[in-house]
Amino acid sequence: MPLKLYVKIWCPWCVMAWEWLDARGFRYQLIDVEKTRADYDDMIRLSGQRRTPTLVTGGGAVLPDFGPEELESFLKKHSITP
């Protein structure tokens, strides 16, 4: 299941999210929402909010504005493994 991680590269929560995913072997597309307005608008449309990090699954589930504990629970809830 493809994952998209919307981030701002200077955001400490975003860095924690991609480091957490990397350390556990997850594959995902990293999208810096500050590079293009279209990516930022896409994240807002999908999540209904403007904060990062935001994770979107291939199935359309969205985890907006989260910390590492919420990330682990979300992935388990949706049976997403590396």
N, CA, C and O atoms as CSV, one atom per row, in Angstrom:
chain,resi,resn,atom,element,x,y,z
A,1,MET,N,N,0.857,-1.177,0.000
A,1,MET,CA,C,0.000,0.000,0.000
A,1,MET,C,C,0.902,1.239,0.000
A,1,MET,O,O,1.662,1.435,0.948
A,2,PRO,N,N,0.837,2.066,-1.023
A,2,PRO,CA,C,1.716,3.235,-1.077
A,2,PRO,C,C,1.334,4.275,-0.021
A,2,PRO,O,O,0.157,4.542,0.218
A,3,LEU,N,N,2.356,4.847,0.598
A,3,LEU,CA,C,2.158,5.895,1.589
A,3,LEU,C,C,2.714,7.202,1.046
A,3,LEU,O,O,3.725,7.219,0.343
A,4,LYS,N,N,2.042,8.291,1.381
A,4,LYS,CA,C,2.550,9.623,1.056
A,4,LYS,C,C,2.692,10.370,2.368
A,4,LYS,O,O,1.752,10.457,3.158
A,5,LEU,N,N,3.890,10.911,2.589
A,5,LEU,CA,C,4.148,11.679,3.798
A,5,LEU,C,C,4.374,13.131,3.396
A,5,LEU,O,O,5.383,13.472,2.779
A,6,TYR,N,N,3.412,13.979,3.760
A,6,TYR,CA,C,3.499,15.408,3.465
A,6,TYR,C,C,4.226,16.083,4.623
A,6,TYR,O,O,3.838,15.932,5.781
A,7,VAL,N,N,5.291,16.832,4.302
A,7,VAL,CA,C,6.129,17.436,5.338
A,7,VAL,C,C,6.552,18.855,4.967
A,7,VAL,O,O,6.405,19.303,3.830
A,8,LYS,N,N,7.075,19.531,5.965
A,8,LYS,CA,C,7.889,20.736,5.793
A,8,LYS,C,C,9.253,20.296,6.336
A,8,LYS,O,O,9.352,19.876,7.489
A,9,ILE,N,N,10.286,20.388,5.528
A,9,ILE,CA,C,11.551,19.748,5.901
A,9,ILE,C,C,12.185,20.311,7.170
A,9,ILE,O,O,13.032,19.647,7.767
A,10,TRP,N,N,11.810,21.490,7.592
A,10,TRP,CA,C,12.346,22.082,8.816
A,10,TRP,C,C,11.542,21.712,10.058
A,10,TRP,O,O,11.959,22.011,11.177
A,11,CYS,N,N,10.402,21.069,9.871
A,11,CYS,CA,C,9.481,20.735,10.963
A,11,CYS,C,C,10.017,19.554,11.774
A,11,CYS,O,O,10.209,18.475,11.214
A,12,PRO,N,N,10.267,19.728,13.093
A,12,PRO,CA,C,10.821,18.629,13.884
A,12,PRO,C,C,9.916,17.399,13.942
A,12,PRO,O,O,10.410,16.272,13.977
A,13,TRP,N,N,8.590,17.604,13.954
A,13,TRP,CA,C,7.668,16.461,13.964
A,13,TRP,C,C,7.773,15.683,12.649
A,13,TRP,O,O,7.660,14.457,12.634
A,14,CYS,N,N,7.988,16.401,11.556
A,14,CYS,CA,C,8.135,15.762,10.246
A,14,CYS,C,C,9.409,14.918,10.196
A,14,CYS,O,O,9.400,13.789,9.707
A,15,VAL,N,N,10.501,15.485,10.708
A,15,VAL,CA,C,11.771,14.754,10.739
A,15,VAL,C,C,11.607,13.483,11.568
A,15,VAL,O,O,12.076,12.417,11.170
A,16,MET,N,N,10.947,13.590,12.715
A,16,MET,CA,C,10.710,12.400,13.549
A,16,MET,C,C,9.885,11.365,12.784
A,16,MET,O,O,10.148,10.167,12.882
A,17,ALA,N,N,8.895,11.821,12.028
A,17,ALA,CA,C,8.041,10.892,11.285
A,17,ALA,C,C,8.830,10.134,10.235
A,17,ALA,O,O,8.734,8.909,10.167
A,18,TRP,N,N,9.624,10.839,9.398
A,18,TRP,CA,C,10.330,10.105,8.356
A,18,TRP,C,C,11.462,9.272,8.931
A,18,TRP,O,O,11.778,8.217,8.381
A,19,GLU,N,N,12.082,9.709,10.017
A,19,GLU,CA,C,13.108,8.879,10.651
A,19,GLU,C,C,12.489,7.619,11.239
A,19,GLU,O,O,13.082,6.543,11.162
A,20,TRP,N,N,11.305,7.743,11.826
A,20,TRP,CA,C,10.596,6.589,12.387
A,20,TRP,C,C,10.259,5.599,11.277
A,20,TRP,O,O,10.498,4.400,11.419
A,21,LEU,N,N,9.710,6.093,10.181
A,21,LEU,CA,C,9.362,5.227,9.052
A,21,LEU,C,C,10.611,4.572,8.454
A,21,LEU,O,O,10.608,3.377,8.160
A,22,ASP,N,N,11.672,5.356,8.276
A,22,ASP,CA,C,12.921,4.817,7.719
A,22,ASP,C,C,13.504,3.725,8.609
A,22,ASP,O,O,13.926,2.680,8.113
A,23,ALA,N,N,13.531,3.958,9.915
A,23,ALA,CA,C,14.124,3.011,10.854
A,23,ALA,C,C,13.392,1.668,10.857
A,23,ALA,O,O,13.965,0.643,11.225
A,24,ARG,N,N,12.138,1.681,10.450
A,24,ARG,CA,C,11.331,0.456,10.455
A,24,ARG,C,C,11.135,-0.131,9.062
A,24,ARG,O,O,10.419,-1.118,8.893
A,25,GLY,N,N,11.768,0.474,8.076
A,25,GLY,CA,C,11.757,-0.071,6.722
A,25,GLY,C,C,10.532,0.224,5.880
A,25,GLY,O,O,10.287,-0.462,4.888
A,26,PHE,N,N,9.757,1.231,6.255
A,26,PHE,CA,C,8.579,1.584,5.457
A,26,PHE,C,C,9.007,2.304,4.188
A,26,PHE,O,O,9.967,3.075,4.179
A,27,ARG,N,N,8.276,2.034,3.124
A,27,ARG,CA,C,8.475,2.755,1.853
A,27,ARG,C,C,7.362,3.776,1.735
A,27,ARG,O,O,6.196,3.480,1.996
A,28,TYR,N,N,7.735,4.978,1.340
A,28,TYR,CA,C,6.756,6.054,1.239
A,28,TYR,C,C,7.291,7.134,0.311
A,28,TYR,O,O,8.488,7.211,0.034
A,29,GLN,N,N,6.382,7.955,-0.154
A,29,GLN,CA,C,6.757,9.104,-0.972
A,29,GLN,C,C,6.811,10.317,-0.044
A,29,GLN,O,O,5.825,10.642,0.616
A,30,LEU,N,N,7.955,10.977,0.005
A,30,LEU,CA,C,8.118,12.173,0.826
A,30,LEU,C,C,7.778,13.398,-0.024
A,30,LEU,O,O,8.370,13.619,-1.081
A,31,ILE,N,N,6.822,14.184,0.452
A,31,ILE,CA,C,6.372,15.345,-0.304
A,31,ILE,C,C,6.571,16.597,0.547
A,31,ILE,O,O,5.911,16.777,1.570
A,32,ASP,N,N,7.490,17.457,0.111
A,32,ASP,CA,C,7.743,18.728,0.784
A,32,ASP,C,C,6.714,19.735,0.284
A,32,ASP,O,O,6.784,20.194,-0.857
A,33,VAL,N,N,5.758,20.075,1.145
A,33,VAL,CA,C,4.652,20.944,0.727
A,33,VAL,C,C,5.080,22.383,0.481
A,33,VAL,O,O,4.296,23.186,-0.026
A,34,GLU,N,N,6.310,22.712,0.834
A,34,GLU,CA,C,6.784,24.068,0.579
A,34,GLU,C,C,7.443,24.203,-0.793
A,34,GLU,O,O,7.794,25.309,-1.204
A,35,LYS,N,N,7.612,23.093,-1.498
A,35,LYS,CA,C,8.212,23.158,-2.834
A,35,LYS,C,C,7.216,23.614,-3.882
A,35,LYS,O,O,7.542,24.425,-4.749
A,36,THR,N,N,5.991,23.086,-3.801
A,36,THR,CA,C,4.979,23.509,-4.772
A,36,THR,C,C,3.647,23.756,-4.075
A,36,THR,O,O,3.272,23.039,-3.147
A,37,ARG,N,N,2.957,24.760,-4.528
A,37,ARG,CA,C,1.646,25.088,-3.960
A,37,ARG,C,C,0.651,23.955,-4.223
A,37,ARG,O,O,-0.247,23.719,-3.415
A,38,ALA,N,N,0.806,23.265,-5.336
A,38,ALA,CA,C,-0.107,22.164,-5.670
A,38,ALA,C,C,-0.036,21.055,-4.624
A,38,ALA,O,O,-1.067,20.506,-4.237
A,39,ASP,N,N,1.173,20.718,-4.161
A,39,ASP,CA,C,1.313,19.683,-3.130
A,39,ASP,C,C,0.685,20.134,-1.817
A,39,ASP,O,O,0.024,19.347,-1.139
A,40,TYR,N,N,0.890,21.388,-1.461
A,40,TYR,CA,C,0.297,21.933,-0.239
A,40,TYR,C,C,-1.224,21.907,-0.333
A,40,TYR,O,O,-1.900,21.493,0.609
A,41,ASP,N,N,-1.759,22.344,-1.461
A,41,ASP,CA,C,-3.208,22.326,-1.671
A,41,ASP,C,C,-3.755,20.903,-1.645
A,41,ASP,O,O,-4.845,20.667,-1.125
A,42,ASP,N,N,-3.004,19.953,-2.205
A,42,ASP,CA,C,-3.410,18.543,-2.201
A,42,ASP,C,C,-3.502,18.038,-0.768
A,42,ASP,O,O,-4.467,17.362,-0.411
A,43,MET,N,N,-2.507,18.358,0.058
A,43,MET,CA,C,-2.532,17.929,1.455
A,43,MET,C,C,-3.747,18.519,2.177
A,43,MET,O,O,-4.419,17.819,2.934
A,44,ILE,N,N,-4.026,19.793,1.947
A,44,ILE,CA,C,-5.174,20.440,2.590
A,44,ILE,C,C,-6.475,19.776,2.148
A,44,ILE,O,O,-7.358,19.528,2.970
A,45,ARG,N,N,-6.593,19.491,0.864
A,45,ARG,CA,C,-7.801,18.846,0.342
A,45,ARG,C,C,-7.989,17.462,0.962
A,45,ARG,O,O,-9.108,17.089,1.314
A,46,LEU,N,N,-6.907,16.703,1.096
A,46,LEU,CA,C,-6.992,15.348,1.634
A,46,LEU,C,C,-7.244,15.320,3.138
A,46,LEU,O,O,-7.983,14.471,3.635
A,47,SER,N,N,-6.626,16.249,3.853
A,47,SER,CA,C,-6.654,16.178,5.318
A,47,SER,C,C,-7.598,17.178,5.986
A,47,SER,O,O,-7.956,17.008,7.152
A,48,GLY,N,N,-8.003,18.217,5.256
A,48,GLY,CA,C,-8.871,19.224,5.835
A,48,GLY,C,C,-8.145,20.165,6.788
A,48,GLY,O,O,-8.789,20.884,7.552
A,49,GLN,N,N,-6.820,20.173,6.755
A,49,GLN,CA,C,-6.052,21.043,7.638
A,49,GLN,C,C,-4.721,21.406,6.993
A,49,GLN,O,O,-4.406,20.910,5.911
A,50,ARG,N,N,-3.937,22.264,7.640
A,50,ARG,CA,C,-2.718,22.811,7.046
A,50,ARG,C,C,-1.435,22.379,7.743
A,50,ARG,O,O,-0.360,22.860,7.382
A,51,ARG,N,N,-1.508,21.496,8.720
A,51,ARG,CA,C,-0.327,21.155,9.508
A,51,ARG,C,C,0.360,19.892,8.999
A,51,ARG,O,O,-0.265,18.986,8.449
A,52,THR,N,N,1.660,19.874,9.205
A,52,THR,CA,C,2.461,18.701,8.861
A,52,THR,C,C,3.059,18.142,10.140
A,52,THR,O,O,3.201,18.867,11.125
A,53,PRO,N,N,3.411,16.862,10.137
A,53,PRO,CA,C,3.309,15.921,9.038
A,53,PRO,C,C,1.877,15.430,8.844
A,53,PRO,O,O,1.062,15.439,9.766
A,54,THR,N,N,1.603,15.007,7.633
A,54,THR,CA,C,0.337,14.377,7.292
A,54,THR,C,C,0.658,13.136,6.474
A,54,THR,O,O,1.393,13.205,5.489
A,55,LEU,N,N,0.108,12.008,6.882
A,55,LEU,CA,C,0.328,10.744,6.186
A,55,LEU,C,C,-0.961,10.318,5.505
A,55,LEU,O,O,-2.036,10.365,6.102
A,56,VAL,N,N,-0.844,9.899,4.244
A,56,VAL,CA,C,-2.001,9.426,3.480
A,56,VAL,C,C,-1.670,8.043,2.946
A,56,VAL,O,O,-0.603,7.827,2.373
A,57,THR,N,N,-2.598,7.104,3.139
A,57,THR,CA,C,-2.406,5.738,2.640
A,57,THR,C,C,-2.968,5.611,1.229
A,57,THR,O,O,-3.754,6.446,0.779
A,58,GLY,N,N,-2.555,4.563,0.548
A,58,GLY,CA,C,-3.082,4.292,-0.787
A,58,GLY,C,C,-4.584,4.059,-0.771
A,58,GLY,O,O,-5.261,4.258,-1.779
A,59,GLY,N,N,-5.100,3.637,0.370
A,59,GLY,CA,C,-6.528,3.410,0.513
A,59,GLY,C,C,-7.310,4.652,0.880
A,59,GLY,O,O,-8.535,4.604,1.000
A,60,GLY,N,N,-6.606,5.782,1.062
A,60,GLY,CA,C,-7.282,7.033,1.342
A,60,GLY,C,C,-7.404,7.407,2.809
A,60,GLY,O,O,-7.984,8.445,3.127
A,61,ALA,N,N,-6.872,6.586,3.715
A,61,ALA,CA,C,-6.896,6.952,5.134
A,61,ALA,C,C,-5.885,8.070,5.358
A,61,ALA,O,O,-4.816,8.080,4.749
A,62,VAL,N,N,-6.228,9.010,6.234
A,62,VAL,CA,C,-5.385,10.181,6.461
A,62,VAL,C,C,-5.095,10.332,7.955
A,62,VAL,O,O,-5.991,10.238,8.794
A,63,LEU,N,N,-3.810,10.571,8.263
A,63,LEU,CA,C,-3.389,10.887,9.626
A,63,LEU,C,C,-2.752,12.270,9.590
A,63,LEU,O,O,-1.596,12.410,9.189
A,64,PRO,N,N,-3.506,13.306,10.010
A,64,PRO,CA,C,-2.963,14.667,9.958
A,64,PRO,C,C,-2.289,15.064,11.266
A,64,PRO,O,O,-2.688,14.625,12.345
A,65,ASP,N,N,-1.255,15.906,11.153
A,65,ASP,CA,C,-0.658,16.574,12.307
A,65,ASP,C,C,-0.433,15.613,13.476
A,65,ASP,O,O,-1.147,15.677,14.477
A,66,PHE,N,N,0.548,14.729,13.355
A,66,PHE,CA,C,0.718,13.647,14.318
A,66,PHE,C,C,2.128,13.578,14.888
A,66,PHE,O,O,3.064,14.191,14.375
A,67,GLY,N,N,2.247,12.809,15.971
A,67,GLY,CA,C,3.530,12.467,16.569
A,67,GLY,C,C,3.802,10.984,16.372
A,67,GLY,O,O,2.936,10.264,15.875
A,68,PRO,N,N,4.992,10.510,16.754
A,68,PRO,CA,C,5.367,9.109,16.527
A,68,PRO,C,C,4.406,8.088,17.138
A,68,PRO,O,O,4.154,7.045,16.534
A,69,GLU,N,N,3.867,8.371,18.325
A,69,GLU,CA,C,2.959,7.416,18.962
A,69,GLU,C,C,1.692,7.235,18.133
A,69,GLU,O,O,1.203,6.118,17.965
A,70,GLU,N,N,1.172,8.332,17.625
A,70,GLU,CA,C,-0.035,8.261,16.794
A,70,GLU,C,C,0.253,7.550,15.483
A,70,GLU,O,O,-0.607,6.838,14.963
A,71,LEU,N,N,1.445,7.732,14.944
A,71,LEU,CA,C,1.830,7.092,13.685
A,71,LEU,C,C,1.814,5.581,13.838
A,71,LEU,O,O,1.259,4.877,12.995
A,72,GLU,N,N,2.411,5.083,14.896
A,72,GLU,CA,C,2.458,3.636,15.106
A,72,GLU,C,C,1.052,3.058,15.241
A,72,GLU,O,O,0.750,2.027,14.639
A,73,SER,N,N,0.200,3.699,16.012
A,73,SER,CA,C,-1.181,3.227,16.196
A,73,SER,C,C,-1.954,3.236,14.883
A,73,SER,O,O,-2.683,2.292,14.578
A,74,PHE,N,N,-1.792,4.300,14.112
A,74,PHE,CA,C,-2.484,4.440,12.828
A,74,PHE,C,C,-2.083,3.312,11.871
A,74,PHE,O,O,-2.941,2.701,11.233
A,75,LEU,N,N,-0.791,3.044,11.775
A,75,LEU,CA,C,-0.323,2.000,10.861
A,75,LEU,C,C,-0.837,0.628,11.300
A,75,LEU,O,O,-1.235,-0.180,10.461
A,76,LYS,N,N,-0.832,0.363,12.591
A,76,LYS,CA,C,-1.358,-0.922,13.098
A,76,LYS,C,C,-2.861,-1.040,12.815
A,76,LYS,O,O,-3.338,-2.084,12.370
A,77,LYS,N,N,-3.593,0.044,13.080
A,77,LYS,CA,C,-5.042,0.049,12.863
A,77,LYS,C,C,-5.381,-0.282,11.417
A,77,LYS,O,O,-6.369,-0.966,11.152
A,78,HIS,N,N,-4.567,0.198,10.480
A,78,HIS,CA,C,-4.826,-0.006,9.057
A,78,HIS,C,C,-4.021,-1.178,8.471
A,78,HIS,O,O,-3.950,-1.354,7.254
A,79,SER,N,N,-3.419,-1.970,9.364
A,79,SER,CA,C,-2.644,-3.164,8.949
A,79,SER,C,C,-1.591,-2.854,7.899
A,79,SER,O,O,-1.418,-3.601,6.936
A,80,ILE,N,N,-0.890,-1.748,8.092
A,80,ILE,CA,C,0.159,-1.345,7.159
A,80,ILE,C,C,1.495,-1.748,7.752
A,80,ILE,O,O,1.848,-1.348,8.862
A,81,THR,N,N,2.223,-2.537,7.004
A,81,THR,CA,C,3.525,-3.021,7.443
A,81,THR,C,C,4.587,-2.638,6.412
A,81,THR,O,O,4.265,-2.322,5.267
A,82,PRO,N,N,5.851,-2.670,6.826
A,82,PRO,CA,C,6.925,-2.318,5.870
A,82,PRO,C,C,6.968,-3.243,4.675
A,82,PRO,O,O,7.810,-3.075,3.793
